[in-house]
Amino acid sequence: MPTLETTVNGLHFKNPFLIGSGPPGTNANVIRKAFDEGWGGVVAKTISLDASKVTNVAPRYARMRATGSKEVFGWENIELISDRPFELWLEEFDSVKKSHPDGILIASIMEEYNRDRWIEIVNRCQEVGVDAFELNFSCPHGLPERKMGAAMGENADIVGEVTGWVMEVAEVPVWTKMTPNITHIADPGLSALRAGASGLAAINTILSVMGVDLETLRPQPTVEGYSVPGGYSCKAVRPIALRMVMELARMMQDDYEDRTISGIGGIETGEDAAQFILLGAHTVQVCTGVMIHGYTMVHELCTSLLAFMEQHKFETIDEFRGASLPYFSTHADLVQRQKQAKAEAKAKRENMVEKDAQWTGDDFVQQSDSLVSNDD
């Protein structure tokens, strides 16, 4: 029987499904709920040393539905990182690890461009037993005036520098979370790996404007008549996320085979997860999906991924991880492959006997072969 258990950066996950950083991991109560339902790990909502400057607004979400149905395929948020005090988070990290010692708890952290602050937040979180870190260089909105989130992640040099600060003191695995709001995601990814990151997480949300209310002429989500661009997620972003995970995986193939990828972006089924794994992901994260379907969705995620593995006779995640990467090429190569295939098909047709008078002694065996239907 196939197994979903997997070891990533030395951490043992009972399955590759993680709660992505955001509202589904916003306090100890919901983190425990996730572990109780069977999620393989939880990336808590992003924290900083000083939450006093974090003030959320309401409403802060906007949804895009399929025409003529209630299906949600796009989701925008203008939510900030955690507004809860850092000291309270330390207490809750400690409490969760005591109540669920086998649950993989990952602290998502974000700080200003200040070495001492990054080192402090890492050291203090490690003291209460978190299993790993995810460095949030990728939140597309909120706090840019403090040079936080994507304001760092868009600069490959800063990504490398700050990751290096963290690696000076980190005693547990460190994943660097990539922003998709950049031309070449492999550039900051490579900087993070060169600085020693254990792995990469991709992608965070895509900077967007959900739409404009044609009655009020106000952008959505509207707060006192005004709005800001926010982060776009849900299944509509999955094709973009798959492309970027593929690019990171191909970049890592030669020199960073020991590093890992946590795939994020529109995952709602085990089949979705399988696609990310086929393109190089070791784990996958779900955030918006939980906000739509609830924590129990992990049961169906596991069931459908196991069904995929049984169908293809894969025993472990590692057996099919990256299996689709060799099939990406260049357009010029596709042209040549198609030209060759057409030439071979034409030759076969020309050699196929349609009338008895076409049989020749010299080509008798080849002509016979061309008429066989079960050539395998």
C-alpha positions as CSV (number, residue, x, y, z in Angstrom):
1,M,0.0,0.0,0.0
2,P,1.3,3.5,-0.8
3,T,2.1,5.8,2.1
4,L,1.8,9.6,2.4
5,E,4.4,9.8,5.1
6,T,7.4,11.8,4.0
7,T,10.6,13.2,5.5
8,V,11.5,16.7,4.4
9,N,14.6,18.5,5.7
10,G,14.8,15.9,8.5
11,L,11.2,16.6,9.6
12,H,8.8,13.6,9.5
13,F,5.4,14.5,8.1
14,K,2.5,12.0,8.3
15,N,1.3,13.5,5.0
16,P,2.5,16.3,2.7
17,F,-0.5,18.6,3.4
18,L,0.3,21.7,5.4
19,I,-1.9,24.6,6.6
20,G,-0.5,27.6,4.8
21,S,0.3,30.8,6.7
22,G,-2.8,32.9,7.2
23,P,-6.1,32.9,9.0
24,P,-6.3,29.0,9.3
25,G,-3.2,29.2,11.6
26,T,-4.0,32.4,13.4
27,N,-3.9,31.1,17.0
28,A,-3.4,28.0,19.1
29,N,-7.0,26.9,19.0
30,V,-7.2,26.6,15.2
31,I,-3.7,25.1,15.0
32,R,-4.8,22.4,17.4
33,K,-7.9,21.9,15.3
34,A,-5.7,21.4,12.2
35,F,-3.5,18.8,13.9
36,D,-6.6,17.0,15.3
37,E,-8.1,16.7,11.8
38,G,-4.9,15.2,10.5
39,W,-2.9,17.9,8.7
40,G,0.7,17.0,8.2
41,G,1.9,20.4,9.5
42,V,0.9,23.9,10.2
43,V,2.6,27.1,9.1
44,A,1.3,29.6,11.6
45,K,0.1,33.1,10.6
46,T,3.1,35.4,10.1
47,I,4.4,37.1,13.2
48,S,6.7,39.9,14.0
49,L,8.4,41.3,17.2
50,D,6.1,44.3,17.3
51,A,2.4,43.7,16.5
52,S,1.3,47.1,17.8
53,K,1.5,48.6,14.3
54,V,-0.6,45.9,12.8
55,T,-4.3,47.0,12.5
56,N,-6.7,45.0,10.2
57,V,-9.8,46.5,8.6
58,A,-13.1,44.9,7.7
59,P,-14.3,43.8,5.3
60,R,-10.9,42.6,4.0
61,Y,-11.8,39.9,1.6
62,A,-13.4,39.8,-1.9
63,R,-14.4,36.7,-3.8
64,M,-14.8,35.9,-7.5
65,R,-17.4,33.3,-8.4
66,A,-17.9,31.3,-11.6
67,T,-20.7,32.7,-13.8
68,G,-24.0,31.2,-12.9
69,S,-22.8,29.3,-9.8
70,K,-21.6,29.7,-6.3
71,E,-18.2,28.2,-7.0
72,V,-15.3,30.4,-5.7
73,F,-12.3,30.4,-8.0
74,G,-10.7,33.7,-7.0
75,W,-10.1,35.2,-3.6
76,E,-8.5,38.5,-2.7
77,N,-7.4,39.6,0.8
78,I,-6.0,42.8,2.2
79,E,-5.3,41.2,5.5
80,L,-2.1,42.0,7.4
81,I,0.2,39.7,9.4
82,S,-0.8,38.7,12.9
83,D,-2.0,41.5,15.2
84,R,-1.4,39.4,18.3
85,P,1.5,40.2,20.7
86,F,4.7,38.3,20.1
87,E,4.9,37.2,23.7
88,L,1.5,35.6,23.4
89,W,2.6,33.7,20.3
90,L,5.6,32.3,22.2
91,E,3.3,31.0,24.9
92,E,1.0,29.4,22.3
93,F,3.8,27.9,20.3
94,D,5.1,26.3,23.5
95,S,1.5,25.1,24.4
96,V,0.9,23.6,21.0
97,K,4.1,21.7,21.0
98,K,3.3,20.3,24.4
99,S,-0.2,19.2,23.4
100,H,0.8,18.0,19.9
101,P,4.5,17.0,20.1
102,D,4.3,15.1,16.8
103,G,2.7,17.9,14.9
104,I,5.1,19.9,12.7
105,L,4.8,23.5,13.7
106,I,6.4,26.1,11.4
107,A,6.8,29.7,12.5
108,S,6.2,32.2,9.7
109,I,8.3,35.3,10.5
110,M,8.6,38.7,9.1
111,E,10.7,41.6,10.2
112,E,12.2,44.9,9.1
113,Y,15.5,45.2,7.3
114,N,17.4,44.9,10.5
115,R,19.8,42.1,11.4
116,D,19.3,42.2,15.1
117,R,15.5,41.9,14.8
118,W,15.7,38.9,12.6
119,I,18.2,37.2,14.9
120,E,16.1,38.0,17.9
121,I,12.8,36.6,16.5
122,V,14.6,33.4,15.4
123,N,16.3,32.8,18.7
124,R,13.1,33.4,20.8
125,C,10.9,31.2,18.6
126,Q,13.5,28.4,18.8
127,E,13.5,28.5,22.5
128,V,9.8,27.5,22.6
129,G,10.3,24.5,20.3
130,V,9.1,25.4,16.8
131,D,10.1,22.8,14.2
132,A,11.1,25.1,11.4
133,F,10.8,28.6,10.0
134,E,9.3,30.1,6.9
135,L,10.7,33.5,6.1
136,N,7.9,35.7,4.7
137,F,9.6,37.9,2.1
138,S,6.5,37.8,0.0
139,C,3.3,39.4,1.5
140,P,2.3,41.7,-1.4
141,H,0.5,44.3,0.6
142,G,0.6,46.0,4.0
143,L,3.7,47.4,5.8
144,P,5.7,48.2,2.6
145,E,6.6,51.5,4.4
146,R,8.6,49.3,6.8
147,K,10.3,47.5,4.0
148,M,8.7,44.2,5.0
149,G,7.2,41.3,3.0
150,A,7.4,41.6,-0.8
151,A,9.3,44.9,-0.5
152,M,12.2,42.6,0.5
153,G,11.4,39.6,-1.7
154,E,11.5,41.6,-4.9
155,N,15.2,42.2,-4.3
156,A,17.3,39.1,-4.7
157,D,20.3,40.6,-2.9
158,I,18.2,41.4,0.1
159,V,16.6,38.0,0.1
160,G,20.1,36.4,0.3
161,E,21.4,38.8,2.9
162,V,18.5,38.4,5.3
163,T,18.4,34.6,4.8
164,G,22.1,34.6,5.7
165,W,21.3,36.5,9.0
166,V,18.7,33.9,9.9
167,M,21.0,31.0,9.0
168,E,23.7,32.3,11.4
169,V,21.5,31.3,14.4
170,A,18.9,28.9,13.0
171,E,19.0,25.4,14.5
172,V,16.0,24.1,12.6
173,P,15.1,24.0,8.9
174,V,14.5,27.4,7.2
175,W,12.2,27.8,4.2
176,T,12.3,31.1,2.3
177,K,8.8,32.1,0.9
178,M,8.9,33.5,-2.6
179,T,6.9,36.3,-4.0
180,P,5.3,35.8,-7.4
181,N,5.3,39.5,-8.0
182,I,8.6,39.4,-9.8
183,T,9.8,38.7,-13.3
184,H,12.1,35.7,-12.6
185,I,11.3,33.9,-9.4
186,A,14.4,31.8,-9.7
187,D,16.6,34.8,-9.0
188,P,15.6,35.4,-5.4
189,G,15.2,31.7,-4.9
190,L,18.8,31.1,-5.9
191,S,20.0,33.9,-3.5
192,A,18.1,32.2,-0.7
193,L,19.7,28.8,-1.4
194,R,23.2,30.3,-1.7
195,A,22.7,31.8,1.7
196,G,21.9,28.4,3.2
197,A,18.1,28.1,3.2
198,S,16.9,24.5,3.6
199,G,14.2,25.1,1.1
200,L,11.8,27.4,-0.7
201,A,8.0,27.9,-0.4
202,A,6.1,29.2,-3.4
203,I,4.0,31.0,-4.2
204,N,2.5,33.7,-2.0
205,T,-0.5,35.7,-3.3
206,I,-0.5,37.7,-6.5
207,L,-1.0,41.5,-6.2
208,S,-4.4,42.3,-7.6
209,V,-7.5,44.4,-7.8
210,M,-10.5,42.1,-7.5
211,G,-12.9,44.5,-9.3
212,V,-15.0,47.6,-9.2
213,D,-18.6,47.8,-8.0
214,L,-20.4,49.3,-11.1
215,E,-23.2,50.7,-8.9
216,T,-21.0,52.6,-6.4
217,L,-17.9,52.9,-8.7
218,R,-15.8,51.8,-5.7
219,P,-13.0,49.1,-5.9
220,Q,-13.4,45.9,-3.9
221,P,-13.1,45.1,-1.1
222,T,-14.4,48.5,-0.1
223,V,-13.6,50.0,3.3
224,E,-15.3,53.3,4.0
225,G,-15.5,53.7,0.2
226,Y,-11.8,53.1,-0.4
227,S,-9.5,50.1,-1.0
228,V,-5.9,49.0,-1.8
229,P,-4.5,46.3,-4.1
230,G,-4.5,42.9,-2.3
231,G,-3.2,39.4,-2.6
232,Y,-5.0,37.1,-5.0
233,S,-5.3,33.4,-4.3
234,C,-7.6,30.3,-4.8
235,K,-7.7,27.9,-7.7
236,A,-7.4,30.7,-10.4
237,V,-3.7,31.2,-9.4
238,R,-2.8,27.5,-9.6
239,P,-1.4,27.5,-13.2
240,I,0.9,30.4,-12.3
241,A,2.0,28.7,-9.1
242,L,2.7,25.5,-11.0
243,R,4.8,27.4,-13.5
244,M,6.9,29.0,-10.8
245,V,7.4,25.8,-8.8
246,M,8.6,24.2,-12.0
247,E,11.1,27.0,-12.6
248,L,12.4,26.8,-9.0
249,A,12.7,23.0,-9.3
250,R,14.6,23.1,-12.6
251,M,16.9,25.8,-11.1
252,M,17.6,23.5,-8.1
253,Q,18.2,20.2,-10.1
254,D,22.0,20.3,-10.4
255,D,23.4,22.1,-7.4
256,Y,20.7,22.0,-4.8
257,E,19.1,18.6,-4.9
258,D,19.3,18.4,-1.1
259,R,17.0,21.4,-0.8
260,T,13.2,21.3,-0.9
261,I,10.1,23.1,-2.2
262,S,6.8,23.6,-0.5
263,G,4.2,24.3,-3.2
264,I,1.4,26.8,-2.6
265,G,-1.4,28.1,-4.8
266,G,-5.0,27.0,-5.4
267,I,-4.7,23.5,-4.0
268,E,-8.1,22.0,-3.2
269,T,-7.8,18.3,-4.2
270,G,-5.3,15.5,-4.0
271,E,-5.0,15.7,-7.8
272,D,-4.0,19.4,-7.5
273,A,-1.3,18.4,-5.0
274,A,-0.1,15.6,-7.2
275,Q,0.6,18.1,-10.0
276,F,2.8,20.2,-7.6
277,I,4.7,17.1,-6.5
278,L,5.2,16.0,-10.1
279,L,6.8,19.4,-10.7
280,G,9.2,19.1,-7.8
281,A,7.3,20.0,-4.6
282,H,8.0,18.0,-1.4
283,T,5.0,19.3,0.5
284,V,2.0,21.4,-0.4
285,Q,0.3,24.2,1.6
286,V,-3.4,25.1,1.7
287,C,-4.8,28.4,3.0
288,T,-7.6,29.8,1.0
289,G,-9.0,26.2,0.5
290,V,-9.4,25.8,4.2
291,M,-11.3,29.2,4.4
292,I,-13.7,27.8,1.8
293,H,-14.0,24.1,2.7
294,G,-12.9,23.9,6.3
295,Y,-10.2,21.9,8.1
296,T,-11.8,18.5,7.4
297,M,-10.9,18.9,3.7
298,V,-7.6,17.2,4.6
299,H,-9.4,13.8,4.6
300,E,-10.4,14.1,1.0
301,L,-6.9,15.5,0.1
302,C,-5.3,12.4,1.5
303,T,-7.8,10.0,0.0
304,S,-7.5,11.4,-3.5
305,L,-3.7,11.6,-3.5
306,L,-3.5,8.0,-2.3
307,A,-5.9,7.0,-5.1
308,F,-3.6,8.7,-7.6
309,M,-0.6,6.9,-6.2
310,E,-2.4,3.5,-6.3
311,Q,-3.4,4.2,-9.9
312,H,0.2,4.7,-10.9
313,K,1.7,2.1,-8.5
314,F,3.7,4.8,-6.6
315,E,4.6,3.7,-3.1
316,T,6.0,7.0,-1.8
317,I,5.9,10.7,-2.5
318,D,9.5,10.6,-3.6
319,E,8.9,8.1,-6.3
320,F,7.0,10.6,-8.4
321,R,8.3,13.9,-7.2
322,G,9.7,15.8,-10.2
323,A,8.6,13.1,-12.7
324,S,7.1,15.7,-15.1
325,L,10.0,18.1,-15.1
326,P,11.9,16.3,-18.0
327,Y,9.0,17.0,-20.3
328,F,9.5,20.8,-20.4
329,S,11.6,21.9,-23.3
330,T,11.9,24.9,-25.7
331,H,9.5,25.9,-28.5
332,A,12.3,25.2,-31.1
333,D,12.6,21.7,-29.7
334,L,8.8,21.1,-29.9
335,V,8.9,22.1,-33.6
336,Q,11.7,19.6,-34.3
337,R,9.9,16.8,-32.4
338,Q,6.7,17.4,-34.3
339,K,8.6,17.5,-37.6
340,Q,10.2,14.2,-36.9
341,A,6.9,12.6,-35.8
342,K,5.2,13.8,-39.0
343,A,8.0,12.4,-41.1
344,E,7.9,9.0,-39.4
345,A,4.1,8.9,-39.8
346,K,4.4,9.7,-43.5
347,A,7.0,7.0,-44.0
348,K,4.8,4.5,-42.3
349,R,1.8,5.4,-44.4
350,E,3.9,5.2,-47.6
351,N,5.1,1.8,-46.6
352,M,1.6,0.5,-45.8
353,V,0.1,-2.0,-48.2
354,E,-3.4,-1.1,-49.4
355,K,-3.6,-3.4,-52.4
356,D,-2.1,-6.8,-53.2
357,A,-0.1,-5.4,-56.1
358,Q,1.9,-3.2,-53.6
359,W,3.7,-6.2,-51.9
360,T,7.4,-6.4,-52.7
361,G,9.9,-9.0,-51.9
362,D,12.6,-6.7,-50.6
363,D,10.3,-4.9,-48.1
364,F,8.0,-7.8,-47.3
365,V,8.8,-7.9,-43.5
366,Q,8.5,-4.1,-43.1
367,Q,5.2,-4.1,-45.0
368,S,3.9,-6.8,-42.8
369,D,4.8,-4.9,-39.7
370,S,3.1,-1.8,-41.0
371,L,-0.2,-3.7,-41.0
372,V,0.0,-4.9,-37.4
373,S,-2.4,-3.1,-35.0
374,N,-1.1,-4.4,-31.6
375,D,2.5,-3.3,-32.2
376,D,3.3,-3.4,-28.5
